[in-house]
Amino acid sequence: MSELEDEYDLLSVEVGTHADRVATVAIERPDARNALNEQVRTELKDAVAAADADDDVRVLVLTGGDGSGSFVAGADVTEFRERGVVEQREASERPRVYETVDDATIPVIARINGHALGGGCELAQACDVRIAEAGSKLGQPEINLGIIPGGGGTQRLTRLVGEGQAMRLILSGELIDAEEAHEIGLVDEVLETDDLDERVYDLAGKMASKSPIALEFAKNAVKASSRMGLEEGIDYEAELFVQLFATDDKDEGIDAFLEGRDPEFTGE
């Protein structure tokens, strides 16, 4: 089937199981509550890049294995203890898994099915949409270890929830439940366990039915809103909008609308 479904030691991968053109990458390290050690990060970078390059995949869902009770409970702290500045600088070289997720051209949905702490919370922040299971805990507890978030948390969290809420979470290290995370904008929806998959894959399926070129351009335009000035962002949006008029998908979408049928986008 898809090359994406090659075996990984600490990941499970499915393509098309829950919805057409939707891939699910689940972290399977239950003994460590899916903590991000070097192997998990390496495999995740590979799997995300493979999904992004796979013509059979238009949306990616990232989640924790169902037997782990966590999305990602943080970085593997045991790897930090013996590192000095030189070693950590090398480990922090970009692109890391966070940038790989953030830079993906396809939409990435975080299916937060348990604790998302530290690096796990940062991984969720790097996704495009975050849907959490009720009862999940989220936070940036790095300050309790005498360090700070190092996977983009001080930057992405602030953009999601505002400076005051980011300061509160990062400086205190306190954890919040999914409901509060939703209230402050850290997660976009909270679902009960029985409803989580239906919502995640309904949303993913809707996205996957759209033109992959339009999905990529829409993602780029929305991300630009927090990374460019207003006038620059509006110019960028307009340029992306114009470029879509060179695609077959634009013609197909408009023809389907005028003919009262569902479009069949090809990504061309």
DONU-589891 format. One line per 2 residues: for each residue x, y, z of C-alpha. Coordinates in steps of 0.2 Angstrom, whole numbers, padded with zeros to 4 digits. Layout:
# DONU-589891
X:Y:Z ~ ...
This chain:
# DONU-589891
0000:0000:0000 ~ 0007:0017:0004
0025:0019:0008 ~ 0020:0028:0024
0014:0012:0031 ~ 0032:0005:0032
0036:-0002:0049 ~ 0042:0009:0063
0048:0003:0080 ~ 0039:0016:0090
0025:0022:0079 ~ 0010:0014:0071
0004:0021:0054 ~ -0013:0019:0045
-0018:0027:0029 ~ -0037:0027:0024
-0043:0017:0038 ~ -0054:0030:0046
-0057:0042:0031 ~ -0051:0042:0013
-0034:0051:0010 ~ -0032:0053:0029
-0016:0046:0038 ~ -0015:0042:0056
0002:0042:0065 ~ 0001:0036:0083
0016:0036:0095 ~ 0018:0019:0103
0029:0020:0118 ~ 0017:0016:0132
0030:0012:0145 ~ 0036:0030:0145
0019:0038:0141 ~ 0025:0042:0124
0039:0053:0129 ~ 0049:0060:0115
0066:0052:0115 ~ 0078:0053:0101
0071:0038:0092 ~ 0053:0044:0093
0058:0061:0086 ~ 0068:0053:0072
0053:0041:0067 ~ 0040:0055:0068
0050:0067:0057 ~ 0052:0053:0044
0033:0048:0045 ~ 0027:0066:0044
0038:0070:0029 ~ 0033:0054:0021
0014:0058:0024 ~ 0017:0075:0017
0025:0068:0001 ~ 0012:0054:-0002
0000:0058:-0015 ~ -0013:0046:-0007
-0013:0057:0009 ~ -0021:0074:0010
-0023:0076:0029 ~ -0012:0069:0044
-0019:0065:0061 ~ -0006:0064:0075
-0010:0055:0091 ~ -0004:0044:0105
-0007:0025:0105 ~ -0023:0020:0113
-0014:0009:0126 ~ -0003:0023:0132
-0015:0035:0141 ~ -0006:0049:0134
-0004:0060:0118 ~ 0014:0064:0123
0019:0066:0141 ~ 0034:0076:0137
0052:0075:0132 ~ 0062:0060:0138
0071:0069:0153 ~ 0083:0055:0155
0092:0061:0139 ~ 0094:0078:0146
0104:0074:0162 ~ 0121:0071:0154
0120:0084:0140 ~ 0130:0100:0141
0128:0115:0131 ~ 0137:0108:0115
0127:0092:0115 ~ 0110:0101:0118
0114:0114:0104 ~ 0117:0100:0092
0101:0091:0098 ~ 0092:0108:0095
0097:0110:0077 ~ 0083:0113:0066
0072:0106:0058 ~ 0066:0096:0073
0050:0087:0074 ~ 0041:0103:0078
0047:0112:0063 ~ 0043:0096:0052
0025:0096:0058 ~ 0023:0115:0057
0031:0115:0039 ~ 0020:0101:0032
0010:0106:0017 ~ -0005:0095:0022
-0016:0099:0037 ~ -0011:0091:0053
-0023:0087:0066 ~ -0018:0084:0084
-0029:0070:0092 ~ -0025:0073:0110
-0030:0057:0119 ~ -0022:0060:0135
-0008:0071:0143 ~ 0001:0083:0132
0015:0090:0142 ~ 0031:0099:0139
0037:0093:0122 ~ 0020:0085:0119
0011:0101:0121 ~ 0023:0109:0109
0020:0095:0097 ~ 0001:0099:0098
0005:0117:0096 ~ 0014:0114:0080
-0001:0105:0072 ~ -0015:0115:0063
-0030:0110:0073 ~ -0030:0102:0091
-0045:0091:0096 ~ -0043:0085:0114
-0052:0071:0124 ~ -0060:0076:0139
-0050:0073:0155 ~ -0033:0076:0146
-0020:0088:0154 ~ -0010:0100:0145
0005:0111:0151 ~ 0023:0117:0150
0031:0110:0166 ~ 0049:0113:0161
0051:0127:0173 ~ 0050:0113:0187
0066:0106:0180 ~ 0076:0122:0180
0074:0124:0161 ~ 0061:0132:0149
0051:0126:0134 ~ 0063:0123:0120
0052:0116:0106 ~ 0044:0132:0101
0032:0133:0116 ~ 0036:0151:0121
0032:0157:0104 ~ 0018:0146:0098
0009:0145:0114 ~ 0009:0164:0116
0002:0166:0098 ~ -0012:0154:0103
-0017:0160:0120 ~ -0009:0177:0122
0005:0183:0132 ~ -0003:0183:0149
-0009:0165:0148 ~ 0007:0159:0141
0017:0168:0155 ~ 0005:0160:0168
0007:0142:0161 ~ 0026:0143:0157
0032:0152:0173 ~ 0021:0142:0185
0023:0125:0176 ~ 0005:0121:0181
-0006:0109:0171 ~ -0023:0113:0165
-0037:0101:0159 ~ -0044:0100:0142
-0059:0111:0146 ~ -0048:0126:0152
-0036:0123:0137 ~ -0051:0125:0126
-0057:0141:0135 ~ -0040:0150:0133
-0038:0144:0115 ~ -0025:0131:0117
-0036:0117:0110 ~ -0050:0120:0097
-0063:0107:0103 ~ -0065:0095:0118
-0074:0079:0115 ~ -0079:0064:0126
-0070:0048:0123 ~ -0084:0040:0113
-0086:0055:0102 ~ -0067:0059:0099
-0064:0048:0084 ~ -0080:0053:0075
-0077:0071:0076 ~ -0058:0070:0072
-0061:0059:0057 ~ -0076:0069:0051
-0066:0085:0051 ~ -0051:0076:0043
-0062:0068:0030 ~ -0070:0085:0025
-0052:0093:0024 ~ -0046:0078:0013
-0060:0080:0001 ~ -0054:0098:-0004
-0041:0103:-0017 ~ -0024:0099:-0010
-0016:0114:-0018 ~ -0030:0125:-0010
-0027:0117:0007 ~ -0008:0121:0006
-0011:0139:0000 ~ -0025:0141:0014
-0013:0135:0027 ~ 0001:0146:0021
-0010:0161:0021 ~ -0018:0158:0039
0000:0155:0046 ~ 0006:0171:0038
-0007:0181:0049 ~ 0004:0178:0064
0021:0180:0055 ~ 0018:0195:0044
0012:0212:0046 ~ -0006:0215:0041
-0003:0224:0024 ~ 0011:0211:0020
-0001:0197:0024 ~ -0015:0204:0014
-0003:0205:-0001 ~ 0003:0187:0002
-0015:0181:0003 ~ -0020:0190:-0013
-0005:0182:-0022 ~ -0009:0165:-0017
-0027:0168:-0022 ~ -0022:0173:-0039
-0010:0158:-0041 ~ -0024:0146:-0039
-0032:0152:-0055 ~ -0019:0143:-0064
-0025:0126:-0057 ~ -0037:0113:-0064
-0044:0111:-0047 ~ -0051:0129:-0048
-0060:0125:-0064 ~ -0066:0109:-0057
-0072:0117:-0041 ~ -0082:0130:-0050
-0089:0119:-0063 ~ -0095:0107:-0049
-0103:0121:-0040 ~ -0112:0127:-0056
-0117:0109:-0060 ~ -0124:0105:-0043
-0112:0090:-0040 ~ -0097:0086:-0029
-0080:0091:-0035 ~ -0067:0078:-0039
-0050:0087:-0035 ~ -0034:0080:-0043
-0021:0092:-0035 ~ -0017:0099:-0052
